Amino acid sequence: QVQLVESGGGLVQAGDSLRLSCAASVGTFSKYAMGWFRQAPGKEREFVSNIHWSGTNTYYEDSVKGRFTISRDNAKNTVYLQMNSLNPVDPAVYYCAARRTWSGRSRYLNEYDYWGQGTQVTVSA
């Protein structure tokens, strides 16, 4: 069983930055590919980014390319999402997710085995 706990969300102004963290309680974190998703009110949960267990391969949803960066520290069992130039399309609850296998851009919810509870990101104009 893998438990994921997100942190780092909050209220920022448009143009500001935030770094989200997701801590995993599992001894073999380095064997899991990780992803970030987000869900805005009234919308479906959508893919943001994912990263290979080695950190060498990453994918991004088009609207966040060049602004968001996913990374991981396997020694700390943590995956990060650095979010820069936040704008009004970014507010949502952000979730991290884990999966045991890697197949490139894993953008569908059912591709992941474990989910965190989410952290809220709010952007004021």
C-alpha positions as a Markdown table, in Angstrom:
| # | Residue | x | y | z |
|---|---|---|---|---|
| 1 | Gln | 0.0 | 0.0 | 0.0 |
| 2 | Val | 1.2 | 3.5 | -0.9 |
| 3 | Gln | 0.1 | 6.6 | 0.9 |
| 4 | Leu | 0.6 | 9.9 | -0.8 |
| 5 | Val | 0.4 | 13.3 | 0.9 |
| 6 | Glu | 0.4 | 16.5 | -1.0 |
| 7 | Ser | 1.4 | 19.9 | 0.4 |
| 8 | Gly | 2.4 | 23.3 | -0.8 |
| 9 | Gly | -0.8 | 24.6 | -2.2 |
| 10 | Gly | -2.2 | 28.1 | -1.3 |
| 11 | Leu | -3.4 | 31.4 | -2.5 |
| 12 | Val | -1.1 | 33.4 | -4.8 |
| 13 | Gln | -1.4 | 36.2 | -7.3 |
| 14 | Ala | -1.3 | 35.8 | -11.1 |
| 15 | Gly | 2.3 | 35.5 | -12.2 |
| 16 | Asp | 3.5 | 34.1 | -8.9 |
| 17 | Ser | 5.1 | 30.7 | -8.3 |
| 18 | Leu | 4.3 | 27.7 | -6.0 |
| 19 | Arg | 6.0 | 24.4 | -5.4 |
| 20 | Leu | 3.9 | 21.4 | -4.6 |
| 21 | Ser | 5.3 | 18.4 | -2.9 |
| 22 | Cys | 4.0 | 14.9 | -2.6 |
| 23 | Ala | 5.5 | 12.6 | 0.0 |
| 24 | Ala | 5.1 | 8.9 | -0.4 |
| 25 | Ser | 5.1 | 6.4 | 2.4 |
| 26 | Val | 6.6 | 3.4 | 0.7 |
| 27 | Gly | 9.9 | 1.8 | 0.9 |
| 28 | Thr | 10.4 | 1.3 | -2.9 |
| 29 | Phe | 9.4 | 4.8 | -4.0 |
| 30 | Ser | 12.1 | 4.6 | -6.7 |
| 31 | Lys | 10.1 | 1.8 | -8.4 |
| 32 | Tyr | 7.0 | 4.0 | -9.0 |
| 33 | Ala | 6.3 | 6.4 | -11.8 |
| 34 | Met | 4.5 | 9.5 | -10.5 |
| 35 | Gly | 2.0 | 11.9 | -11.9 |
| 36 | Trp | 0.3 | 15.2 | -11.1 |
| 37 | Phe | -3.3 | 15.9 | -12.0 |
| 38 | Arg | -5.7 | 18.7 | -11.2 |
| 39 | Gln | -9.4 | 19.2 | -10.9 |
| 40 | Ala | -11.1 | 22.6 | -11.1 |
| 41 | Pro | -14.7 | 23.0 | -9.8 |
| 42 | Gly | -17.2 | 21.5 | -12.2 |
| 43 | Lys | -14.5 | 19.9 | -14.4 |
| 44 | Glu | -13.1 | 16.5 | -14.7 |
| 45 | Arg | -9.7 | 15.7 | -13.2 |
| 46 | Glu | -7.0 | 16.2 | -15.8 |
| 47 | Phe | -3.4 | 15.3 | -16.4 |
| 48 | Val | -0.7 | 17.8 | -15.7 |
| 49 | Ser | 2.6 | 16.0 | -15.8 |
| 50 | Asn | 4.3 | 12.7 | -15.1 |
| 51 | Ile | 7.8 | 11.4 | -14.4 |
| 52 | His | 9.6 | 8.2 | -14.8 |
| 53 | Trp | 10.9 | 6.5 | -11.6 |
| 54 | Ser | 14.5 | 7.5 | -12.5 |
| 55 | Gly | 13.5 | 11.1 | -13.2 |
| 56 | Thr | 14.9 | 10.9 | -16.7 |
| 57 | Asn | 11.6 | 11.1 | -18.6 |
| 58 | Thr | 8.9 | 13.6 | -18.1 |
| 59 | Tyr | 5.7 | 14.6 | -19.9 |
| 60 | Tyr | 3.5 | 17.7 | -19.6 |
| 61 | Glu | 0.0 | 18.8 | -20.6 |
| 62 | Asp | 0.3 | 21.5 | -23.3 |
| 63 | Ser | -1.1 | 24.3 | -21.2 |
| 64 | Val | 1.7 | 24.0 | -18.6 |
| 65 | Lys | 4.7 | 23.3 | -20.8 |
| 66 | Gly | 7.4 | 25.8 | -20.1 |
| 67 | Arg | 5.8 | 27.0 | -16.9 |
| 68 | Phe | 5.6 | 23.8 | -14.7 |
| 69 | Thr | 8.5 | 21.4 | -13.9 |
| 70 | Ile | 8.1 | 18.0 | -12.4 |
| 71 | Ser | 11.0 | 16.5 | -10.5 |
| 72 | Arg | 11.6 | 13.9 | -7.8 |
| 73 | Asp | 14.0 | 13.1 | -5.0 |
| 74 | Asn | 14.0 | 9.3 | -4.5 |
| 75 | Ala | 16.1 | 9.6 | -1.3 |
| 76 | Lys | 13.2 | 11.7 | 0.2 |
| 77 | Asn | 10.4 | 9.7 | -1.3 |
| 78 | Thr | 9.0 | 12.9 | -2.7 |
| 79 | Val | 7.9 | 14.2 | -6.1 |
| 80 | Tyr | 7.6 | 18.0 | -6.8 |
| 81 | Leu | 5.7 | 20.2 | -9.1 |
| 82 | Gln | 7.3 | 23.7 | -9.5 |
| 83 | Met | 4.6 | 26.0 | -10.9 |
| 84 | Asn | 5.7 | 29.3 | -12.4 |
| 85 | Ser | 3.7 | 32.1 | -14.0 |
| 86 | Leu | 0.5 | 30.9 | -12.5 |
| 87 | Asn | -2.6 | 32.2 | -14.3 |
| 88 | Pro | -6.4 | 32.1 | -14.0 |
| 89 | Val | -6.6 | 28.7 | -15.8 |
| 90 | Asp | -4.4 | 27.0 | -13.1 |
| 91 | Pro | -6.6 | 27.1 | -9.9 |
| 92 | Ala | -7.7 | 23.6 | -8.9 |
| 93 | Val | -7.1 | 20.9 | -6.4 |
| 94 | Tyr | -3.8 | 19.3 | -7.4 |
| 95 | Tyr | -3.4 | 15.5 | -6.9 |
| 96 | Cys | -0.4 | 13.3 | -7.1 |
| 97 | Ala | -0.6 | 9.7 | -8.2 |
| 98 | Ala | 1.6 | 6.7 | -8.3 |
| 99 | Arg | 1.8 | 3.7 | -10.7 |
| 100 | Arg | 4.0 | 0.7 | -10.7 |
| 101 | Thr | 4.7 | 0.6 | -14.4 |
| 102 | Trp | 5.9 | 3.1 | -17.0 |
| 103 | Ser | 4.3 | 3.7 | -20.4 |
| 104 | Gly | 5.3 | 7.2 | -21.4 |
| 105 | Arg | 2.7 | 9.9 | -21.1 |
| 106 | Ser | 0.2 | 8.2 | -18.7 |
| 107 | Arg | -2.6 | 10.8 | -18.8 |
| 108 | Tyr | -5.6 | 8.7 | -17.8 |
| 109 | Leu | -6.8 | 8.3 | -14.2 |
| 110 | Asn | -7.2 | 4.5 | -14.4 |
| 111 | Glu | -3.5 | 4.2 | -15.3 |
| 112 | Tyr | -2.5 | 5.0 | -11.7 |
| 113 | Asp | -2.7 | 2.8 | -8.7 |
| 114 | Tyr | -2.6 | 5.2 | -5.8 |
| 115 | Trp | -3.8 | 8.8 | -5.2 |
| 116 | Gly | -3.3 | 11.5 | -2.7 |
| 117 | Gln | -6.0 | 13.7 | -1.1 |
| 118 | Gly | -5.0 | 16.8 | -3.0 |
| 119 | Thr | -3.9 | 20.3 | -2.2 |
| 120 | Gln | -5.8 | 23.5 | -3.3 |
| 121 | Val | -4.2 | 26.0 | -5.5 |
| 122 | Thr | -5.9 | 29.4 | -5.8 |
| 123 | Val | -4.8 | 32.2 | -8.1 |
| 124 | Ser | -6.1 | 35.7 | -7.7 |
| 125 | Ala | -6.1 | 38.1 | -10.7 |
